[in-house]
Amino acid sequence: MTVQDLAPVRRALISVSDKTGLIDLARALDAMKIEILSTGGSAAAIRDAGIPVRDVSDLTEFPEMMDGRVKTLHPKVHGGLLALRDNGMHVASMAEHGIVPIDLLVVNLYPFEAALARGAGYDEMIENIDIGGPAMIRASAKNHAFVTTVVDVQDYDALLAELKSHGDEAQTSYGFRQKMAQIAYARTGAYDAAVSTWMADAIGEEAPRRRVIAGELKQTLRYGENSHQKAAFYVDGSNRAGVAVAEQLQGKELSYNNFNDTDAAFELVSEFLPDDGPACAIIKHANPCGVAKGATMKEAYQNAFDCDRTSAFGGIVALNGALDGDTAEAISEIFTEVVIAPAIHQDARDIFAKKKNLRLILAPGLANTAEAGLAYKQVSGGMLVQDRDNGALTVDDLKVVTKVAPTDAQMEDLLFAWKVAKHVKSNAIVYVKDKATVGVGAGQMSRVDSALIAAKKSERMAEALGLPQPLTIGSAVASDAFFPFADGLLEAAAAGATCVIQPGGSMRDEEVIKAADDAGLAMVFTGMRHFRH
């Protein structure tokens, strides 16, 4: 095969599920004297627009059948796409069997992903698995030395510009055909990934032999975690409420770290339903430095901010309800990278408009933290896949293990602390008082160190706020995993905690329970842990 740069386009086959832009494309191709072949609804739409079109069934001399399942699976279609134009045997075969070359394929596939998104049943999902489309795409893309393949509506304008850019004859360059072929194979790959993933779930295959992950580029990023790393943001089509589907109203483009931290903040604040009152989470480097509820959104923000004002500088603020002007004014008092909320009042927009670099993001509702899903983590040579941590607890799930039981107010703080601890890197220790974090210890190799760091932060904030004592005095404390020894619990007691929530399950549970009893603490076991690495 000899690759030539320019390949003429004299005949196109169009078969599209998404009719967006179809008529304009067909009209432009017809104006360039390109013969149009088409199928079913695509042919009908083109013909109704008064544009000449030839049915594929006329080409194949075989009718569409089986409710359209069989229409393009024919040698006259695939021969026209696959034939090497400079190969004498191929050319002879085409002449012998009446096969004409097809120089341009425009195909988009049955809307399998859309059917999945709306929760279609098993039989409907099966009917939305495209067969002829992927087969033609793969054939055409393989033969990109001669054939141009277009699978995305967004590439129609680029196709037309390419066809017009090489003189009077409609032609495409080899580089353009290569690019379109790569896009085409990525599309069929993503399509097959969606089908295989759906089917694994549908038949209850928890660990399929092969798991395929696909994403669509949403935007390229200036760099990754560090300036020497290239990066991009891809979306998986799940439409989970959050940064992937949110609208950025103002500010600089989100960075790699902004995406990561904003996702962490929004997932955390989504733990707190709006019906239970305003809540705010402030995140720094994927860890919460302040989480609180309040009578107003401004109070929730202020309470969260007062947990660790130093770390909040340059952080991410996530709200579980509407961002109003008063809250925006309070947030504006320090440098903040991102603010995300499910609703944003105009007065808040006007206030933030004065801070051009602040990224203001409108989310389409809160994330469903109870929703099932998968979480992925890359390791050298592979990836780890697990269920999303959607574990949640109510008071009825807790087991009191000490002589003293928590009061109703303490139980509220314990459950609040537990929700926050779920989003803190292990080993996590979280102190909460009056539904606001007052100390967070994150990511330490020792649970004792996490308890000490959180308490020390509280001491420093008490000094900064002019308080007579740290807010950890009289607080509830959550540990994301069990206390392996009594030392961590005793550090929390020394910091002033009066009640504890932890999973339990240590070989030394009895020792830890006795230490809690001796210290006069109330303690509950969850039977569930929230490691977060």
C-alpha positions as CSV (number, residue, x, y, z in Angstrom):
1,M,0.0,0.0,0.0
2,T,1.3,3.4,-1.0
3,V,0.0,6.2,1.2
4,Q,-0.8,9.4,-0.7
5,D,-1.4,12.7,1.1
6,L,-4.6,13.8,-0.6
7,A,-7.5,11.4,-1.2
8,P,-10.5,12.4,-3.3
9,V,-14.0,12.2,-1.8
10,R,-16.5,11.4,-4.4
11,R,-18.9,9.2,-2.5
12,A,-20.1,9.4,1.2
13,L,-22.1,7.0,3.3
14,I,-24.1,8.7,6.1
15,S,-25.9,6.7,8.8
16,V,-26.5,8.6,12.0
17,S,-28.7,8.2,15.1
18,D,-28.1,11.8,16.1
19,K,-29.5,14.0,13.3
20,T,-28.0,17.2,14.6
21,G,-26.4,19.1,11.7
22,L,-27.3,16.3,9.3
23,I,-29.1,18.4,6.7
24,D,-26.5,21.2,6.6
25,L,-23.8,18.5,6.2
26,A,-25.6,16.7,3.4
27,R,-26.4,20.0,1.6
28,A,-22.7,21.0,1.7
29,L,-21.6,17.6,0.4
30,D,-24.1,17.7,-2.4
31,A,-22.8,21.2,-3.3
32,M,-19.4,19.6,-3.7
33,K,-20.8,17.0,-6.1
34,I,-20.3,14.2,-3.6
35,E,-22.8,11.3,-4.0
36,I,-24.6,10.5,-0.8
37,L,-25.5,7.0,0.3
38,S,-27.7,6.6,3.4
39,T,-29.9,4.3,5.5
40,G,-33.3,4.4,7.1
41,G,-34.1,7.6,9.0
42,S,-31.0,9.4,7.8
43,A,-31.9,8.8,4.1
44,A,-35.5,9.9,4.8
45,A,-34.4,13.1,6.5
46,I,-32.0,14.0,3.7
47,R,-34.6,13.2,1.0
48,D,-37.3,15.3,2.8
49,A,-34.9,18.2,2.7
50,G,-34.8,18.0,-1.1
51,I,-31.2,16.7,-1.2
52,P,-30.3,13.8,-3.6
53,V,-29.6,10.6,-1.7
54,R,-29.3,7.0,-2.7
55,D,-30.5,4.3,-0.3
56,V,-27.9,1.7,0.7
57,S,-30.4,-1.0,-0.1
58,D,-30.2,0.1,-3.8
59,L,-26.4,-0.2,-3.6
60,T,-26.5,-3.7,-2.0
61,E,-29.5,-4.9,-3.9
62,F,-30.7,-6.3,-0.6
63,P,-33.4,-4.8,1.6
64,E,-33.1,-3.6,5.2
65,M,-34.5,-6.4,7.4
66,M,-35.0,-7.6,10.9
67,D,-36.2,-4.2,12.1
68,G,-33.1,-2.6,10.7
69,R,-30.7,-5.0,12.4
70,V,-29.3,-6.0,9.0
71,K,-28.8,-3.1,6.5
72,T,-25.1,-2.3,6.1
73,L,-23.5,-5.7,6.9
74,H,-22.9,-6.4,3.2
75,P,-19.8,-6.9,1.0
76,K,-20.8,-3.9,-1.2
77,V,-20.6,-1.7,1.8
78,H,-17.6,-3.1,3.5
79,G,-15.8,-3.8,0.3
80,G,-16.3,-0.1,-0.7
81,L,-14.8,0.9,2.7
82,L,-11.9,-1.6,2.9
83,A,-10.6,-1.8,-0.7
84,L,-7.1,-0.5,-1.2
85,R,-7.4,1.8,-4.1
86,D,-3.8,1.1,-5.3
87,N,-4.0,-2.7,-5.0
88,G,-4.7,-4.3,-8.4
89,M,-6.3,-7.4,-6.9
90,H,-8.6,-5.2,-4.8
91,V,-9.6,-3.1,-7.7
92,A,-10.2,-6.2,-9.8
93,S,-12.4,-7.7,-7.1
94,M,-14.4,-4.4,-6.9
95,A,-15.0,-4.5,-10.7
96,E,-15.9,-8.1,-10.7
97,H,-18.5,-7.8,-8.0
98,G,-19.9,-4.3,-8.8
99,I,-18.4,-2.7,-5.7
100,V,-18.0,1.1,-5.7
101,P,-15.5,2.9,-3.5
102,I,-16.9,4.8,-0.5
103,D,-14.5,7.6,0.4
104,L,-16.2,9.2,3.4
105,L,-18.1,7.5,6.2
106,V,-20.2,9.6,8.6
107,V,-21.7,7.5,11.4
108,N,-22.8,7.9,14.9
109,L,-24.0,5.1,17.0
110,Y,-27.3,4.0,18.6
111,P,-27.8,6.0,21.8
112,F,-26.7,3.2,24.2
113,E,-25.3,5.6,26.8
114,A,-28.5,7.8,26.7
115,A,-30.6,4.7,27.3
116,L,-28.3,3.7,30.2
117,A,-28.6,7.2,31.7
118,R,-32.4,7.1,31.7
119,G,-32.4,3.6,33.3
120,A,-33.8,1.6,30.4
121,G,-34.6,-2.0,31.0
122,Y,-32.5,-5.0,29.9
123,D,-34.3,-5.7,26.6
124,E,-34.2,-2.0,25.6
125,M,-30.5,-1.8,26.4
126,I,-29.8,-4.8,24.2
127,E,-31.7,-3.2,21.3
128,N,-29.6,-0.1,21.7
129,I,-26.3,-2.0,21.1
130,D,-25.2,-1.0,17.6
131,I,-23.6,-3.6,15.4
132,G,-23.4,-2.3,11.8
133,G,-22.2,1.2,12.9
134,P,-19.1,0.0,14.8
135,A,-18.3,-2.5,12.0
136,M,-18.3,0.2,9.4
137,I,-16.4,2.6,11.6
138,R,-13.7,0.0,12.2
139,A,-13.4,-0.9,8.5
140,S,-13.3,2.7,7.4
141,A,-10.8,3.8,10.0
142,K,-8.5,0.9,9.2
143,N,-8.5,2.0,5.6
144,H,-7.7,5.7,6.5
145,A,-5.0,5.7,3.8
146,F,-7.9,6.3,1.5
147,V,-11.1,6.7,3.5
148,T,-12.2,9.5,5.9
149,T,-14.2,8.5,9.0
150,V,-16.3,11.0,11.0
151,V,-18.1,9.8,14.1
152,D,-18.8,13.1,16.1
153,V,-21.2,15.9,15.1
154,Q,-18.7,18.3,16.5
155,D,-16.3,17.4,13.7
156,Y,-18.7,18.2,10.8
157,D,-17.3,21.8,10.4
158,A,-13.7,20.6,10.5
159,L,-14.6,18.0,7.8
160,L,-16.2,20.6,5.5
161,A,-13.3,23.0,6.0
162,E,-10.9,20.2,5.1
163,L,-12.8,19.2,2.0
164,K,-12.7,22.8,0.7
165,S,-9.1,23.5,1.5
166,H,-7.4,21.5,-1.3
167,G,-8.5,23.3,-4.5
168,D,-11.5,22.6,-6.6
169,E,-11.8,18.9,-5.9
170,A,-13.1,17.7,-2.6
171,Q,-10.2,16.0,-0.9
172,T,-8.8,15.2,2.6
173,S,-5.2,15.1,3.8
174,Y,-3.6,12.0,5.3
175,G,-3.0,13.8,8.6
176,F,-6.7,14.7,8.8
177,R,-7.7,11.1,8.0
178,Q,-5.3,9.8,10.7
179,K,-6.8,12.1,13.3
180,M,-10.4,11.1,12.4
181,A,-9.4,7.4,12.5
182,Q,-8.0,7.8,16.0
183,I,-11.2,9.6,17.2
184,A,-13.2,6.8,15.5
185,Y,-11.5,4.0,17.3
186,A,-11.7,5.8,20.6
187,R,-15.4,6.2,20.0
188,T,-16.0,2.5,19.4
189,G,-13.7,1.6,22.3
190,A,-15.8,3.9,24.6
191,Y,-19.0,2.4,23.3
192,D,-17.9,-1.1,23.9
193,A,-16.7,-0.1,27.3
194,A,-20.1,1.2,28.2
195,V,-21.8,-2.0,26.9
196,S,-19.4,-4.3,28.7
197,T,-19.6,-2.4,32.0
198,W,-23.4,-2.2,31.9
199,M,-23.7,-5.9,31.1
200,A,-21.3,-6.8,34.0
201,D,-23.6,-4.9,36.4
202,A,-26.8,-6.3,34.8
203,I,-25.7,-9.9,35.3
204,G,-24.1,-9.3,38.7
205,E,-20.5,-9.9,37.6
206,E,-18.6,-8.1,40.4
207,A,-15.1,-8.7,39.1
208,P,-15.3,-9.2,35.3
209,R,-12.3,-10.7,33.6
210,R,-11.7,-7.5,31.7
211,R,-12.8,-4.0,32.9
212,V,-12.7,-1.2,30.4
213,I,-12.7,2.4,31.3
214,A,-13.5,5.2,28.9
215,G,-13.7,9.0,29.2
216,E,-14.4,11.9,26.9
217,L,-12.1,14.9,27.0
218,K,-13.8,17.9,28.6
219,Q,-10.7,20.1,28.8
220,T,-7.0,20.2,28.6
221,L,-5.3,21.6,31.7
222,R,-2.3,23.9,31.9
223,Y,-0.5,21.3,33.9
224,G,-1.0,18.5,36.4
225,E,-0.2,18.4,40.1
226,N,3.1,20.1,39.2
227,S,4.1,22.4,36.4
228,H,6.2,19.7,34.6
229,Q,3.3,17.3,34.3
230,K,0.8,17.4,31.4
231,A,-2.8,16.9,32.3
232,A,-6.4,16.8,31.0
233,F,-9.9,16.3,32.5
234,Y,-12.1,13.5,31.1
235,V,-15.7,12.8,32.0
236,D,-17.2,9.4,32.1
237,G,-20.8,10.3,31.2
238,S,-22.3,9.2,34.6
239,N,-23.6,12.8,35.1
240,R,-23.1,12.6,38.9
241,A,-23.6,16.0,40.4
242,G,-20.3,17.7,40.9
243,V,-17.4,19.3,39.1
244,A,-17.8,17.1,35.9
245,V,-21.3,18.6,35.1
246,A,-21.1,21.9,37.0
247,E,-21.1,25.3,35.3
248,Q,-18.2,27.7,36.0
249,L,-19.6,31.2,36.2
250,Q,-16.4,33.1,36.5
251,G,-12.7,32.9,37.3
252,K,-9.6,31.3,36.0
253,E,-9.7,27.9,34.4
254,L,-9.7,25.1,37.1
255,S,-6.4,23.5,37.6
256,Y,-5.7,19.8,38.1
257,N,-5.5,20.4,41.9
258,N,-8.6,22.6,41.8
259,F,-10.6,19.8,40.2
260,N,-9.4,17.3,42.8
261,D,-10.0,19.6,45.8
262,T,-13.4,20.9,44.6
263,D,-14.6,17.3,44.1
264,A,-13.5,16.4,47.6
265,A,-15.3,19.5,49.0
266,F,-18.5,18.9,47.1
267,E,-18.7,15.2,48.0
268,L,-18.2,16.1,51.7
269,V,-20.8,18.8,51.8
270,S,-23.3,16.6,50.0
271,E,-23.4,14.4,53.1
272,F,-25.5,17.1,54.7
273,L,-29.0,17.4,53.3
274,P,-30.4,20.9,52.8
275,D,-33.5,20.0,54.7
276,D,-31.4,19.6,57.8
277,G,-30.0,23.2,57.5
278,P,-27.1,25.1,55.9
279,A,-23.7,23.4,55.8
280,C,-20.3,24.4,54.6
281,A,-17.1,22.5,54.0
282,I,-13.7,24.1,53.5
283,I,-11.1,21.9,51.8
284,K,-7.3,22.3,51.5
285,H,-5.3,19.6,49.6
286,A,-8.2,17.2,49.5
287,N,-8.7,17.3,53.4
288,P,-11.3,19.3,55.2
289,C,-9.9,22.1,57.4
290,G,-13.4,23.1,58.5
291,V,-16.9,21.7,58.3
292,A,-20.0,23.1,60.0
293,K,-23.7,23.7,60.1
294,G,-25.4,26.9,61.0
295,A,-28.7,28.7,61.2
296,T,-27.7,30.6,58.1
297,M,-25.3,29.8,55.3
298,K,-23.1,32.7,56.5
299,E,-23.0,31.2,60.0
300,A,-22.2,27.7,58.6
301,Y,-19.3,29.2,56.7
302,Q,-18.1,31.2,59.7
303,N,-18.2,28.2,62.0
304,A,-16.2,26.1,59.4
305,F,-13.7,28.9,58.9
306,D,-13.1,29.2,62.7
307,C,-12.0,25.6,62.9
308,D,-8.7,26.4,61.1
309,R,-8.4,29.9,59.6
310,T,-4.8,29.4,58.6
311,S,-5.4,26.4,56.5
312,A,-8.6,27.9,55.0
313,F,-6.5,30.5,53.2
314,G,-6.5,29.6,49.5
315,G,-8.9,26.8,50.1
316,I,-12.1,25.5,48.4
317,V,-15.5,26.3,49.8
318,A,-18.5,24.1,49.2
319,L,-22.0,24.8,50.3
320,N,-25.0,22.5,50.5
321,G,-27.5,25.3,49.6
322,A,-27.8,28.7,48.1
323,L,-24.9,31.1,48.2
324,D,-26.3,34.5,49.2
325,G,-24.7,37.9,49.4
326,D,-24.0,37.9,53.1
327,T,-22.1,34.6,52.8
328,A,-20.2,35.8,49.7
329,E,-19.1,38.9,51.6
330,A,-17.7,36.8,54.4
331,I,-15.9,34.5,52.0
332,S,-14.5,37.5,50.1
333,E,-12.6,38.6,53.2
334,I,-9.8,36.0,52.5
335,F,-8.2,34.6,49.4
336,T,-10.3,31.6,48.2
337,E,-9.6,29.5,45.1
338,V,-13.0,28.0,44.4
339,V,-16.6,28.4,45.7
340,I,-19.1,25.7,44.6
341,A,-22.8,25.6,45.5
342,P,-26.1,24.2,44.1
343,A,-27.6,27.7,43.8
344,I,-26.1,31.1,43.7
345,H,-28.0,34.4,44.2
346,Q,-27.4,37.3,42.0
347,D,-26.1,39.5,44.8
348,A,-23.4,36.8,45.5
349,R,-22.5,36.8,41.8
350,D,-22.1,40.6,41.9
351,I,-19.9,40.5,44.9
352,F,-17.6,37.8,43.5
353,A,-17.5,39.5,40.1
354,K,-15.0,41.9,41.8
355,K,-12.7,39.0,42.4
356,K,-11.8,38.0,38.8
357,N,-9.6,35.1,39.7
358,L,-12.0,33.4,42.1
359,R,-13.6,30.4,40.4
360,L,-17.4,30.4,41.1
361,I,-19.1,27.1,40.2
362,L,-22.8,26.3,40.0
363,A,-23.5,22.6,40.6
364,P,-26.7,20.9,39.4
365,G,-27.8,19.8,42.9
366,L,-25.9,17.8,45.5
367,A,-24.2,14.5,44.9
368,N,-26.1,11.4,46.0
369,T,-23.7,10.1,48.6
370,A,-25.8,6.9,49.0
371,E,-25.5,6.1,45.3
372,A,-23.6,3.0,44.3
373,G,-20.7,3.3,41.9
374,L,-17.1,2.4,41.4
375,A,-13.9,4.1,42.5
376,Y,-10.6,3.6,40.7
377,K,-7.0,4.0,41.8
378,Q,-4.0,3.6,39.6
379,V,-1.0,1.5,40.8
380,S,2.1,0.5,38.8
381,G,1.0,-1.9,36.1
382,G,-2.7,-1.8,36.8
383,M,-5.5,-0.3,38.8
384,L,-7.5,-1.1,41.9
385,V,-11.3,-1.0,41.6
386,Q,-13.7,-0.9,44.5
387,D,-17.3,0.1,45.4
388,R,-17.7,3.8,46.2
389,D,-17.7,4.3,49.9
390,N,-21.4,5.1,50.3
391,G,-21.6,3.7,53.8
392,A,-23.9,5.7,56.1
393,L,-25.2,5.3,59.7
394,T,-28.1,6.4,61.8
395,V,-28.5,6.4,65.6
396,D,-30.1,2.9,65.4
397,D,-26.9,1.5,63.9
398,L,-24.7,2.6,66.8
399,K,-23.8,0.4,69.8
400,V,-23.1,2.0,73.1
401,V,-20.2,0.2,74.7
402,T,-19.4,2.3,77.8
403,K,-21.1,2.7,81.1
404,V,-22.1,6.3,80.1
405,A,-24.3,6.7,77.1
406,P,-24.2,9.8,74.9
407,T,-26.8,12.5,75.3
408,D,-29.0,13.4,72.3
409,A,-26.8,16.4,71.6
410,Q,-23.6,14.4,71.8
411,M,-25.1,11.8,69.5
412,E,-25.8,14.5,66.9
413,D,-22.2,15.7,67.1
414,L,-20.9,12.1,67.0
415,L,-22.8,11.4,63.7
416,F,-21.6,14.8,62.3
417,A,-18.0,13.9,63.2
418,W,-18.4,10.5,61.6
419,K,-19.6,12.0,58.3
420,V,-16.6,14.3,58.2
421,A,-14.1,11.6,59.2
422,K,-15.3,9.6,56.1
423,H,-13.7,12.4,54.0
424,V,-10.5,12.8,55.9
425,K,-7.3,11.0,54.9
426,S,-6.4,8.2,57.3
427,N,-5.5,8.1,60.0
428,A,-8.4,10.5,60.7
429,I,-9.3,12.1,64.0
430,V,-12.1,14.7,64.0
431,Y,-13.3,16.8,67.0
432,V,-16.7,18.3,66.7
433,K,-18.7,20.6,69.0
434,D,-22.2,22.0,68.3
435,K,-22.1,20.6,64.7
436,A,-18.9,22.2,63.8
437,T,-15.4,20.8,63.5
438,V,-13.0,22.2,66.0
439,G,-10.0,20.1,65.2
440,V,-9.0,17.8,62.3
441,G,-6.1,15.5,62.2
442,A,-5.5,14.0,58.8
443,G,-3.1,11.6,57.0
444,Q,-0.8,10.8,59.9
445,M,1.0,7.4,60.1
446,S,-0.1,7.2,63.8
447,R,-3.6,7.8,65.1
448,V,-2.1,9.3,68.3
449,D,-0.4,11.9,66.1
450,S,-3.6,12.7,64.4
451,A,-5.3,13.2,67.8
452,L,-2.4,15.5,69.0
453,I,-2.3,17.6,65.8
454,A,-6.1,18.2,65.8
455,A,-5.9,19.2,69.4
456,K,-3.0,21.5,68.8
457,K,-4.8,23.2,65.9
458,S,-7.7,23.8,68.2
459,E,-5.5,25.4,70.9
460,R,-4.0,27.7,68.3
461,M,-7.4,28.8,67.0
462,A,-8.6,29.4,70.5
463,E,-5.7,31.8,71.0
464,A,-6.4,33.5,67.7
465,L,-10.1,33.9,68.5
466,G,-9.4,35.1,72.0
467,L,-11.2,32.2,73.7
468,P,-10.4,31.1,77.2
469,Q,-10.0,27.4,76.3
470,P,-9.8,25.2,73.1
471,L,-13.1,24.2,71.6
472,T,-12.1,20.6,71.9
473,I,-13.2,20.9,75.6
474,G,-16.6,19.2,75.7
475,S,-16.3,17.9,72.1
476,A,-17.2,14.7,70.3
477,V,-14.4,12.9,68.5
478,A,-14.6,10.5,65.6
479,S,-11.9,8.0,64.6
480,D,-12.2,6.6,61.0
481,A,-10.8,3.2,62.2
482,F,-10.6,1.5,65.5
483,F,-8.2,2.5,68.2
484,P,-5.6,-0.3,68.3
485,F,-4.5,0.8,71.8
486,A,-5.9,3.1,74.4
487,D,-3.3,5.8,73.8
488,G,-5.1,7.6,71.0
489,L,-8.4,7.6,72.9
490,L,-6.6,9.0,76.0
491,E,-5.1,11.8,73.9
492,A,-8.6,12.7,72.8
493,A,-9.7,12.7,76.4
494,A,-6.8,14.9,77.4
495,A,-7.9,17.3,74.7
496,G,-11.3,17.6,76.4
497,A,-13.4,15.2,74.3
498,T,-16.4,13.7,76.3
499,C,-17.7,11.2,73.8
500,V,-16.2,9.0,71.0
501,I,-17.4,7.3,67.9
502,Q,-15.2,4.6,66.3
503,P,-15.7,1.3,64.4
504,G,-14.5,-1.1,67.1
505,G,-13.1,-4.5,66.2
506,S,-9.7,-4.2,67.7
507,M,-8.1,-7.1,69.6
508,R,-7.8,-4.6,72.5
509,D,-11.4,-3.3,72.4
510,E,-11.9,-4.2,76.1
511,E,-8.8,-2.3,77.0
512,V,-10.0,0.8,75.1
513,I,-13.5,0.5,76.5
514,K,-12.1,0.3,80.1
515,A,-9.9,3.4,79.4
516,A,-13.0,5.3,78.2
517,D,-15.0,4.2,81.3
518,D,-12.1,5.3,83.5
519,A,-12.0,8.7,81.8
520,G,-15.8,9.1,82.1
521,L,-16.2,9.1,78.3
522,A,-19.3,7.9,76.4
523,M,-18.3,5.7,73.4
524,V,-20.2,4.1,70.5
525,F,-19.1,1.5,68.0
526,T,-20.2,1.7,64.4
527,G,-19.1,-1.7,63.1
528,M,-18.0,0.2,59.9
529,R,-14.7,2.0,59.1
530,H,-13.9,4.7,56.6
531,F,-10.3,4.4,55.6
532,R,-9.4,6.9,52.9
533,H,-6.0,6.7,51.3
